[in-house]
C-alpha cells in the first residue's frame, strides 16, 4: 500500500515538478557559512542536485541507471562498491518516483568531523506545501570526503556497515547489528528458495546481493543516513516491511529477518528481458513464490477468498486492482477520469494483514502455474503489458481466459482450491 501511494503521488506531481530546474535552498541562520570549505562543499552539493534533477526528470523521476555525468561528484570508493552510488536516491526509488531533489530544501548545516570527513544535513520538502502543509520528504545526512584537495560525496551506509556484523552465504552478503542473533537455518532456507526459483525460471543470476537486517525500516533508513522519511507515518503502515533496491541488488528487511524471499525475487527478475512495466504481476509472482509480510501465499489467498466472498460486487473482469464511485454512488472499475481521481480506491484489507492487489495477481500466477508450471508463469510475465488493459490481453493470449470470464474463473479457482 505504501508503494501504491508513493507511485500515485509521483504521477500526480510529475508534470508540475518537471518544469522546475532546481530545488529552492534555504540555509538555516545557524549555519556557519564562513568556515574554510563551506563554499566548495555547498557548491558540490547544489551542482550535484541540479544535474541529478535534470537527469531524473528525463526519466519521469525514476532512474534505473546512474548517469555517467554524475560520477564526478562521488568518491571513487562509492563508485567501486555500487552500480548506483547515490544510496539516498536508491532508497527512495524503492518507494516509487524520487523527488528528493525537488521543490524545497532546508540546509541544516555542514560540520567537520575529522581532517578528511565532513557531514551535510538537509531537509527536503518534496511536495507542494499548499497540498501537503510542508510535510518533509525526508531528512538526510550526507558524508563529504576531502581527498587530494577535492570534496566528494559519500554514503552514510559506508560508515555504518563498518560497525555491523556481516556473513556471506551463497550470493547474499548479510549485514546486521552486533547484538542481533543470526538465524542460519532461515538463511540456508533462503538459499534453497533462490536455487529452486532460478532453475524454474531459467535465470542465470550470479550477482552479489547485499541483504540488510534491521528491526524495522526506520532503523534501515537511519543506516542510510535518512533521519525521517514520509513512509514512516502514512496510515496503514505495517511494522513488518522490506524493500528491494534494484539499482544496487540490495534488500532492506525491517522486522522480517534473513529469508524475505519476496524481495529477492524482484532482484532475480531484473535479469529477465521484460519490456512492459505492469508491476502488479511481478508483485504477484513475488507473493506467490515468496510470500508477503511474514506470511506465505496460502495465508494471503485464504484471506482473499473470504474478502471476495464478502464482496460479491467486486468485478475482477473490470479491474484487478482499483475502483471508484461516481456522483450517483455507482461503482466503476478501473482508473477514474480526472474529475473522480480523488475517489480512486484499491481493493484493500482493512486489517492490513495482506495486500489484496498483490494477492489477486498471485492468484493469476497460481492459475498459470497449475496450467504449465514455471514456463507458463514466465510466458505470462514476459508478455508485453504496460498497464492493466494490456495485461488482460496477455491473460487471454497466454492463459486463454477471456476477460469477460476472468471474474468467475478466478473466484471459482480460489474457492475450489482453498
NORPE-V76245 format. One record per run of one state. SS is the DSSP state (h for helix, s for strand, l for the rest). FROM is the first residue (numbers start at 1). LEN is the number of residues. Records with the same first field share a line. If there is no record, write none. Layout:
SS=FROM-LEN  FROM-LEN
This chain:
l=1-1  19-5  28-10  59-9  75-1  82-5  94-10  115-2  126-3  133-5  148-2  154-2  164-1  170-2  177-7  202-7  215-2  224-2  234-7  249-1  255-6  270-9  291-1  293-2  296-1  311-11  326-5  334-4  344-1  347-9  383-5  400-3  418-1
h=2-17  38-21  68-6  76-6  87-7  129-4  156-8  184-18  217-7  230-4  246-3  261-9  279-12  297-14  338-6  356-27  388-12  403-15
s=24-4  74-1  104-11  117-9  138-10  150-4  165-5  172-5  209-6  226-4  241-5  250-5  292-1  295-1  322-4  331-3  345-2
